């Protein structure tokens, strides 16, 4: 997989995580542990995208 394809894949994952966070926040009693995990994953993906962009 080339760098551009990897970045696009990561952007899609990042978007999916954002949607999952929104869905969890709309629940009557959002699970803070789930939210924390989703946000941690989203940040890791964002960092990886930034790193690939910087190298590219």
C-alpha positions, 0 to 999 in steps of 0.5 A, a space after each residue: 500500500 502506498 503512502 497516499 492510500 494509507 493516509 486515505 485509509 487512516 482518514 476513513 478510520 478517523 471519520 468512523 471513530 468520530 461517528 462512533 464518538 458522536 453516537 456514544 455521546 447521544 446515548 442516554 448514559 454514555 460510557 466514559 470508558 468507551 468514549 475514552 478508548 475511542 478518543 485515544 484511538 482517534 488521536 493515535 490515527 491523527 498522529 499517524 496521519 500527521 507523521 505520514 504527511 510529514 514524511 511524504 
